[in-house]
Every structure is written in structure tokens, then in C-alpha cells.
Amino acid sequence: MSESEIYEKLTGVFRDVFDDDDLTPTPEMTADDVEEWDSLSHIRLMLSVERAFGVRFSTVELGGLKKVGDLARLVEGKLNGAA
């Protein structure tokens, strides 16, 4: 799956979790950039991303995420068998 395909799918997940049809995740986006992004919505987001891509994240992997770009690279690694 290409980076653009990953972001396309992430966009749908973000819009669903945060109930915002105008939200478009970017590599530099952080939780501070989305008003509704709190600890509970973060859990819902990670579970939704796992479901959407058919992957599982460890607590250590999730703890290392700082930006959406980190999440996209993690997903890409999982899909390519590198993580």
C-alpha cells in the first residue's frame, strides 16, 4: 500500500472518529491540532486504525507516536512486514 493510499484511508478513519468531514490528517499533525483529540478519542482512533488496516499495535509502538506521520510510517511498516 502506498503512502497516499495510507493517508487516504487514515483520512476516513480520522473523519469518522472525530466526526469532522473536513479533517484531513497531515504528516505533521499532532493531537494538539485537533480540538476533540483527547485520551479517550486517542484510544478510539488507534483501535479504528488497527481495524481499518488489519494490523495490531503494541503499547510500546503507540507510546512512540508523536505525529500522524509517525502513525502512517508505523502502519506502512506493519503492512510491509517490517514492524
C-alpha positions as a Markdown table, in Angstrom:
| # | Residue | x | y | z |
|---|---|---|---|---|
| 1 | Met | 0.0 | 0.0 | 0.0 |
| 2 | Ser | 1.4 | 3.4 | -1.0 |
| 3 | Glu | 1.8 | 6.3 | 1.4 |
| 4 | Ser | -1.0 | 8.2 | -0.4 |
| 5 | Glu | -3.3 | 5.2 | 0.0 |
| 6 | Ile | -2.5 | 5.0 | 3.7 |
| 7 | Tyr | -3.3 | 8.7 | 4.1 |
| 8 | Glu | -6.5 | 8.3 | 2.1 |
| 9 | Lys | -7.6 | 5.5 | 4.5 |
| 10 | Leu | -6.4 | 7.4 | 7.5 |
| 11 | Thr | -8.5 | 10.4 | 6.4 |
| 12 | Gly | -11.6 | 8.4 | 6.5 |
| 13 | Val | -10.8 | 7.0 | 10.0 |
| 14 | Phe | -9.9 | 10.4 | 11.4 |
| 15 | Arg | -13.1 | 11.9 | 10.0 |
| 16 | Asp | -15.2 | 9.1 | 11.5 |
| 17 | Val | -13.6 | 9.1 | 14.9 |
| 18 | Phe | -13.6 | 12.9 | 15.3 |
| 19 | Asp | -16.9 | 13.4 | 13.4 |
| 20 | Asp | -15.4 | 16.1 | 11.2 |
| 21 | Asp | -15.8 | 15.7 | 7.4 |
| 22 | Asp | -13.3 | 18.5 | 6.8 |
| 23 | Leu | -10.5 | 16.9 | 8.8 |
| 24 | Thr | -7.5 | 15.9 | 6.7 |
| 25 | Pro | -4.6 | 14.3 | 8.6 |
| 26 | Thr | -1.1 | 15.5 | 7.5 |
| 27 | Pro | 2.3 | 14.1 | 8.5 |
| 28 | Glu | 3.0 | 17.0 | 10.9 |
| 29 | Met | -0.4 | 16.9 | 12.6 |
| 30 | Thr | -0.5 | 16.2 | 16.3 |
| 31 | Ala | -3.2 | 15.7 | 18.9 |
| 32 | Asp | -2.8 | 19.4 | 19.8 |
| 33 | Asp | -4.0 | 20.3 | 16.3 |
| 34 | Val | -7.4 | 18.6 | 16.7 |
| 35 | Glu | -9.7 | 20.0 | 19.5 |
| 36 | Glu | -11.6 | 16.8 | 20.1 |
| 37 | Trp | -8.4 | 14.7 | 20.3 |
| 38 | Asp | -8.2 | 13.7 | 23.9 |
| 39 | Ser | -7.1 | 10.5 | 25.6 |
| 40 | Leu | -10.4 | 8.7 | 25.1 |
| 41 | Ser | -10.6 | 9.6 | 21.4 |
| 42 | His | -6.9 | 8.6 | 21.0 |
| 43 | Ile | -7.8 | 5.1 | 22.1 |
| 44 | Arg | -10.8 | 5.0 | 19.7 |
| 45 | Leu | -8.6 | 6.3 | 16.9 |
| 46 | Met | -5.9 | 3.7 | 17.4 |
| 47 | Leu | -8.5 | 0.9 | 17.6 |
| 48 | Ser | -10.1 | 2.2 | 14.4 |
| 49 | Val | -6.8 | 2.4 | 12.6 |
| 50 | Glu | -6.0 | -1.1 | 13.6 |
| 51 | Arg | -9.4 | -2.3 | 12.3 |
| 52 | Ala | -9.1 | -0.3 | 9.1 |
| 53 | Phe | -5.7 | -1.6 | 8.2 |
| 54 | Gly | -6.0 | -5.1 | 9.8 |
| 55 | Val | -2.9 | -4.5 | 12.0 |
| 56 | Arg | -2.2 | -4.6 | 15.7 |
| 57 | Phe | -0.1 | -2.1 | 17.6 |
| 58 | Ser | 1.9 | -2.8 | 20.8 |
| 59 | Thr | 1.8 | -0.4 | 23.7 |
| 60 | Val | 5.5 | 0.5 | 23.1 |
| 61 | Glu | 4.7 | 1.3 | 19.4 |
| 62 | Leu | 1.8 | 3.5 | 20.4 |
| 63 | Gly | 3.9 | 5.3 | 23.0 |
| 64 | Gly | 6.4 | 6.3 | 20.4 |
| 65 | Leu | 3.9 | 8.1 | 18.2 |
| 66 | Lys | 4.2 | 11.9 | 18.2 |
| 67 | Lys | 2.7 | 12.9 | 14.9 |
| 68 | Val | 0.3 | 11.5 | 12.3 |
| 69 | Gly | 3.4 | 10.9 | 10.1 |
| 70 | Asp | 4.8 | 8.5 | 12.7 |
| 71 | Leu | 1.4 | 6.6 | 12.7 |
| 72 | Ala | 1.5 | 6.4 | 8.9 |
| 73 | Arg | 5.0 | 5.0 | 8.9 |
| 74 | Leu | 4.1 | 2.5 | 11.6 |
| 75 | Val | 1.1 | 1.3 | 9.6 |
| 76 | Glu | 3.3 | 1.1 | 6.4 |
| 77 | Gly | 5.9 | -0.9 | 8.3 |
| 78 | Lys | 3.2 | -3.3 | 9.6 |
| 79 | Leu | 1.7 | -3.7 | 6.1 |
| 80 | Asn | 5.1 | -4.4 | 4.6 |
| 81 | Gly | 6.1 | -6.8 | 7.4 |
| 82 | Ala | 8.9 | -4.6 | 8.7 |
| 83 | Ala | 7.4 | -4.0 | 12.2 |
